[in-house]
């Protein structure tokens, strides 16, 4: 029995040492996590963290192929990741935590699909050649909710603080036709990127020329706190005399601290525009000058076309006109009494007399 037990024990040892050991694959890895706590509201910043791990040391900056999801704004917040290290099954990894922002424009259930990350790393600090690898993140899911009472609002923003203001130059009031007013509107909010702010409305107003500039969007990040700012500049030009009203504008947002809807109102402005005596004369002189120049140009152009057309017609019908004018062309006929013949006749008559 002891020999049998010893034989079995030896076989077990042989099997244990002969079975290949599973060594963890030393390749780059990626993990994805939404770190939102509590409800996720429409227009709120939802943090997304992508953690990269390489068996060695990073070489260069990773590149992310961010997907496009309808009604979702997905962007990277900071190019400087949080660097760390960890050990997994006796393999030492260097880690990078990259932070992204998700903002849902509408309520609903969403999925951020897996996306590719291209990176390079060196297994040893003295390696000359870097290893290139593409890893894939994991899909993540979340639900965005509409704040109570905001079901019919479009472009809603949810933040802890939102500021807005406007400046007119000059102040609206009395003006003359041809005068211009410049309006600058500024929005800023914490944890909201500048590109998430809705465009400032500029409805058409008959009698006013409205010319909006491209908005200025600025994102400021300090100590992990993001603050977005958007600046809209609109120019209103008084085209004629009259009384014009620039309508009021309201922006409603969800306060995450008080859990209330708050509204910012830009009041309506009235422009009393009087006639400008200098404007019609200037317009009339300009119109007269442009009209005379236009007539002169048209005259020269018309005369040139007429000459070209006449020459073309004469060239095409030249054979016909040759036949028509042939009877009227003078002909050079041979003389009836050539000079030589006359001399011969005179000489003959002289001989006869002799």
C-alpha positions as CSV (number, residue, x, y, z in Angstrom):
1,X,0.0,0.0,0.0
2,X,2.8,2.4,0.8
3,X,4.4,1.7,-2.6
4,X,1.0,2.4,-4.3
5,X,0.6,5.7,-2.3
6,X,4.2,6.7,-3.1
7,X,3.6,6.0,-6.8
8,X,0.4,8.0,-6.9
9,X,2.1,10.9,-5.1
10,X,4.9,10.8,-7.6
11,X,2.5,10.9,-10.5
12,X,0.7,13.9,-9.0
13,X,4.0,15.7,-8.6
14,X,5.0,14.9,-12.2
15,X,1.7,16.2,-13.5
16,X,2.0,19.4,-11.5
17,X,5.5,20.2,-12.8
18,X,4.7,19.1,-16.3
19,X,1.5,21.3,-16.6
20,X,2.3,24.6,-18.3
21,X,2.1,27.6,-15.9
22,X,-0.3,30.4,-17.0
23,X,1.7,33.6,-17.2
24,X,-0.4,36.7,-17.5
25,X,-0.1,38.3,-20.9
26,X,2.1,41.4,-20.7
27,X,0.1,43.7,-22.9
28,X,-1.6,47.1,-22.6
29,X,-5.1,47.2,-21.1
30,X,-7.9,49.7,-20.9
31,X,-10.7,50.1,-18.4
32,X,-13.8,52.4,-18.5
33,X,-15.9,53.8,-15.7
34,X,-18.6,56.4,-15.1
35,X,-18.0,58.0,-11.7
36,X,-21.4,59.8,-11.5
37,X,-23.0,59.7,-8.1
38,X,-26.7,60.0,-7.9
39,X,-29.1,61.0,-10.7
40,X,-27.7,62.2,-14.0
41,X,-29.7,65.1,-15.4
42,X,-30.1,66.5,-18.9
43,X,-27.4,69.1,-19.5
44,X,-25.2,68.0,-16.6
45,X,-21.6,67.0,-16.7
46,X,-21.3,63.2,-16.3
47,X,-17.7,62.2,-15.6
48,X,-16.2,59.3,-17.6
49,X,-12.8,57.9,-16.7
50,X,-10.6,55.8,-19.0
51,X,-7.7,54.0,-17.2
52,X,-4.8,52.8,-19.4
53,X,-2.3,50.2,-18.2
54,X,1.0,49.3,-19.9
55,X,3.6,46.7,-18.8
56,X,6.4,49.2,-18.6
57,X,6.4,52.9,-19.3
58,X,4.3,55.1,-21.6
59,X,6.0,56.5,-24.7
60,X,4.1,59.4,-26.1
61,X,0.5,60.6,-25.7
62,X,-2.3,58.1,-26.3
63,X,-4.9,58.9,-29.1
64,X,-8.6,58.3,-28.5
65,X,-11.1,57.5,-31.3
66,X,-14.1,59.0,-29.6
67,X,-17.5,57.7,-31.0
68,X,-20.4,59.9,-32.1
69,X,-23.6,59.3,-30.2
70,X,-26.8,61.1,-31.1
71,X,-27.8,63.8,-28.5
72,X,-24.6,63.2,-26.6
73,X,-21.6,65.6,-26.2
74,X,-18.4,63.6,-25.5
75,X,-15.1,65.4,-25.0
76,X,-11.8,65.0,-23.2
77,X,-11.3,67.5,-20.4
78,X,-7.6,67.5,-19.7
79,X,-4.6,66.3,-21.7
80,X,-2.7,65.7,-18.5
81,X,-3.7,62.3,-17.0
82,X,-3.1,61.2,-13.5
83,X,-0.2,58.8,-13.5
84,X,0.2,55.8,-11.2
85,X,1.5,52.3,-11.0
86,X,0.1,48.9,-9.9
87,X,1.2,45.3,-9.8
88,X,-1.1,42.5,-11.2
89,X,0.0,38.9,-10.9
90,X,3.7,39.8,-10.5
91,X,3.6,42.1,-13.5
92,X,4.3,45.8,-12.9
93,X,2.1,48.3,-14.8
94,X,2.2,52.0,-15.3
95,X,-1.3,53.6,-15.3
96,X,-2.8,56.7,-16.7
97,X,-6.3,58.0,-15.8
98,X,-7.9,60.2,-18.5
99,X,-11.0,62.1,-17.7
100,X,-13.8,62.7,-20.2
101,X,-17.1,64.6,-20.1
102,X,-20.5,63.3,-21.1
103,X,-23.4,65.7,-21.5
104,X,-26.9,64.4,-22.6
105,X,-29.0,66.9,-24.4
106,X,-32.2,64.9,-24.1
107,X,-33.6,62.4,-21.5
108,X,-33.3,58.7,-22.1
109,X,-31.1,55.6,-21.8
110,X,-27.7,55.9,-23.4
111,X,-24.7,53.7,-24.3
112,X,-21.2,54.9,-24.9
113,X,-19.9,52.2,-27.2
114,X,-16.4,50.8,-26.9
115,X,-13.8,52.9,-28.7
116,X,-10.2,52.4,-29.8
117,X,-7.1,53.8,-28.0
118,X,-3.8,53.9,-29.8
119,X,-0.7,54.1,-27.6
120,X,3.0,53.3,-27.3
121,X,5.1,52.0,-24.4
122,X,8.5,50.6,-23.6
123,X,8.9,47.5,-21.5
124,X,12.2,48.7,-20.0
125,X,13.4,52.3,-19.4
126,X,16.4,51.7,-21.6
127,X,14.6,50.1,-24.6
128,X,15.2,52.0,-27.8
129,X,12.1,50.7,-29.7
130,X,8.6,51.4,-28.4
131,X,5.8,48.9,-28.7
132,X,2.7,50.2,-30.6
133,X,-0.6,48.8,-29.6
134,X,-4.3,49.5,-30.0
135,X,-6.6,48.7,-27.1
136,X,-10.4,49.0,-26.8
137,X,-12.4,50.4,-24.0
138,X,-15.5,48.8,-22.5
139,X,-19.0,50.1,-23.3
140,X,-20.7,52.0,-20.5
141,X,-24.4,52.8,-19.9
142,X,-26.3,55.5,-18.1
143,X,-29.7,57.2,-17.9
144,X,-30.3,60.9,-18.2
145,X,-33.4,62.4,-16.5
146,X,-35.4,65.6,-17.2
147,X,-35.7,67.9,-14.2
148,X,-39.3,68.4,-13.0
149,X,-41.0,71.1,-15.0
150,X,-38.4,71.2,-17.8
151,X,-40.1,68.6,-20.1
152,X,-40.7,71.1,-22.9
153,X,-37.4,73.0,-22.6
154,X,-34.7,72.6,-25.2
155,X,-31.0,73.2,-24.6
156,X,-31.4,72.9,-20.9
157,X,-28.2,73.3,-18.7
158,X,-27.8,71.7,-15.3
159,X,-25.0,73.2,-13.1
160,X,-24.2,74.5,-9.6
161,X,-23.8,78.1,-10.9
162,X,-24.6,79.9,-14.1
163,X,-23.9,83.6,-14.8
164,X,-25.1,85.7,-17.7
165,X,-25.0,89.3,-18.7
166,X,-25.2,91.7,-21.6
167,X,-23.6,95.0,-22.7
168,X,-24.9,97.5,-25.3
169,X,-22.7,100.0,-27.0
170,X,-24.2,102.6,-27.1
171,X,-27.2,102.2,-24.9
172,X,-30.5,101.6,-26.8
173,X,-32.8,104.6,-27.1
174,X,-33.0,107.4,-29.7
175,X,-31.1,107.0,-32.9
176,X,-31.0,108.1,-36.6
177,X,-31.3,105.9,-39.6
178,X,-27.8,104.4,-40.3
179,X,-26.8,104.2,-36.7
180,X,-25.6,100.9,-35.3
181,X,-25.8,99.2,-31.8
182,X,-23.4,96.5,-30.7
183,X,-24.8,94.0,-28.2
184,X,-22.4,91.6,-26.3
185,X,-24.0,88.7,-24.4
186,X,-21.8,86.5,-22.1
187,X,-22.6,83.1,-20.4
188,X,-20.4,81.2,-17.9
189,X,-21.1,78.1,-15.8
190,X,-19.1,75.6,-13.7
191,X,-18.8,72.0,-15.0
192,X,-20.3,73.0,-18.4
193,X,-18.2,73.2,-21.6
194,X,-18.5,76.4,-23.6
195,X,-19.8,74.5,-26.7
196,X,-22.8,73.2,-24.7
197,X,-24.4,76.7,-24.4
198,X,-27.2,77.3,-26.8
199,X,-26.8,80.1,-29.4
200,X,-28.3,83.4,-28.5
201,X,-31.5,84.0,-30.6
202,X,-31.5,86.7,-33.2
203,X,-34.9,86.8,-34.8
204,X,-35.4,89.0,-37.9
205,X,-36.8,92.5,-37.2
206,X,-38.1,94.5,-40.2
207,X,-36.3,97.8,-40.5
208,X,-33.2,96.6,-38.6
209,X,-30.2,94.9,-40.1
210,X,-29.0,92.1,-37.6
211,X,-25.5,90.8,-38.0
212,X,-24.3,88.2,-35.5
213,X,-20.5,87.4,-35.3
214,X,-19.2,83.9,-34.7
215,X,-19.4,83.1,-31.0
216,X,-16.3,83.0,-28.8
217,X,-16.1,79.8,-26.7
218,X,-13.5,79.5,-23.9
219,X,-13.0,76.6,-21.5
220,X,-11.0,77.2,-18.3
221,X,-9.8,74.3,-16.1
222,X,-8.1,74.8,-12.8
223,X,-7.5,72.1,-10.2
224,X,-9.9,69.8,-11.9
225,X,-12.8,72.4,-12.0
226,X,-14.1,73.2,-15.5
227,X,-15.7,76.6,-16.3
228,X,-17.1,77.2,-19.7
229,X,-17.7,80.7,-21.2
230,X,-19.5,81.7,-24.4
231,X,-19.6,85.3,-25.8
232,X,-22.1,86.3,-28.5
233,X,-21.7,89.7,-30.3
234,X,-24.6,91.0,-32.4
235,X,-24.8,94.3,-34.4
236,X,-28.1,96.0,-35.0
237,X,-28.2,98.6,-37.9
238,X,-31.1,101.0,-38.2
239,X,-32.1,100.9,-41.8
240,X,-35.0,103.4,-41.7
241,X,-37.0,105.6,-39.4
242,X,-39.5,104.1,-37.0
243,X,-40.0,102.5,-33.6
244,X,-38.4,99.0,-33.3
245,X,-38.5,96.6,-30.4
246,X,-35.8,94.0,-29.8
247,X,-37.7,91.2,-27.9
248,X,-36.8,89.9,-24.5
249,X,-34.9,86.6,-24.2
250,X,-35.1,84.0,-21.4
251,X,-32.7,81.3,-20.4
252,X,-33.9,78.6,-18.0
253,X,-31.4,76.3,-16.2
254,X,-31.5,73.6,-13.5
255,X,-29.7,74.4,-10.3
256,X,-28.1,71.2,-8.9
257,X,-27.7,72.7,-5.5
258,X,-31.2,73.8,-4.8
259,X,-32.9,71.3,-7.3
260,X,-34.9,74.2,-8.8
261,X,-35.4,75.7,-12.2
262,X,-34.1,79.2,-12.4
263,X,-34.6,81.8,-15.2
264,X,-32.4,84.6,-16.5
265,X,-34.2,87.3,-18.4
266,X,-32.7,89.7,-20.9
267,X,-35.2,92.6,-21.1
268,X,-36.7,94.0,-24.3
269,X,-35.1,97.1,-25.8
270,X,-36.8,99.9,-27.7
271,X,-35.1,101.8,-30.5
272,X,-36.7,105.2,-31.5
273,X,-35.1,105.8,-34.9
274,X,-35.5,109.2,-36.6
275,X,-35.0,110.0,-40.3
276,X,-31.4,111.0,-41.2
277,X,-31.4,114.0,-43.7
278,X,-27.9,113.1,-44.9
279,X,-28.7,109.5,-45.6
280,X,-31.2,110.0,-48.6
281,X,-28.9,112.6,-50.3
282,X,-25.9,110.2,-50.0
283,X,-28.0,107.4,-51.2
284,X,-29.4,109.5,-54.1
285,X,-25.9,110.7,-55.1
286,X,-24.6,107.2,-55.0
287,X,-27.5,105.9,-57.0
288,X,-27.1,108.6,-59.6
289,X,-23.3,107.9,-59.9
290,X,-23.9,104.2,-60.2
291,X,-26.7,104.7,-62.7
292,X,-24.6,107.0,-65.0
293,X,-21.7,104.6,-64.8
294,X,-24.0,101.7,-65.6
295,X,-25.5,103.5,-68.6
296,X,-22.0,104.4,-69.9
297,X,-20.9,100.8,-69.5
298,X,-24.1,99.5,-71.2
299,X,-23.6,101.9,-74.1
300,X,-20.1,100.9,-74.9
301,X,-20.9,97.3,-74.5
302,X,-24.0,97.6,-76.8
303,X,-22.0,99.5,-79.5
304,X,-19.3,96.9,-79.5
305,X,-21.8,94.1,-79.9
306,X,-23.5,96.0,-82.8
307,X,-20.1,96.4,-84.6
308,X,-19.2,92.7,-84.1
309,X,-22.7,91.6,-85.3
310,X,-22.5,93.8,-88.5
311,X,-19.0,92.5,-89.4
312,X,-20.2,88.9,-88.9
313,X,-23.2,89.5,-91.2
314,X,-21.1,91.1,-93.9
315,X,-18.6,88.3,-93.7
316,X,-21.2,85.5,-94.0
317,X,-23.1,87.2,-96.9
318,X,-20.0,88.4,-98.8
319,X,-20.8,86.2,-101.9
320,X,-24.4,87.6,-102.1
321,X,-23.2,91.2,-101.8
322,X,-20.6,90.5,-104.5
323,X,-23.3,89.5,-107.0
324,X,-25.5,92.5,-106.1
325,X,-22.8,95.1,-106.6
326,X,-21.2,93.5,-109.6
327,X,-23.3,95.6,-112.2
328,X,-22.2,98.8,-110.5
329,X,-18.5,98.1,-110.5
330,X,-16.6,100.0,-113.3
331,X,-15.0,97.9,-116.0
332,X,-11.7,98.7,-117.7
333,X,-12.4,98.0,-121.4
334,X,-9.8,97.8,-124.1
335,X,-9.5,101.0,-126.2
336,X,-11.1,100.9,-129.7
337,X,-8.2,102.7,-131.2
338,X,-4.9,101.6,-129.6
339,X,-2.1,104.1,-129.9
340,X,0.1,101.7,-131.9
341,X,-2.6,101.2,-134.5
342,X,-3.1,104.9,-134.8
343,X,0.6,105.4,-135.5
344,X,0.4,102.6,-138.1
345,X,-2.5,104.3,-139.8
346,X,-0.8,107.7,-139.9
347,X,2.4,106.1,-141.3
348,X,0.4,104.4,-144.0
349,X,-1.3,107.6,-145.1
350,X,2.0,109.4,-145.3
351,X,3.4,106.7,-147.6
352,X,0.4,106.9,-149.8
353,X,0.8,110.7,-150.3
354,X,4.4,110.2,-151.2
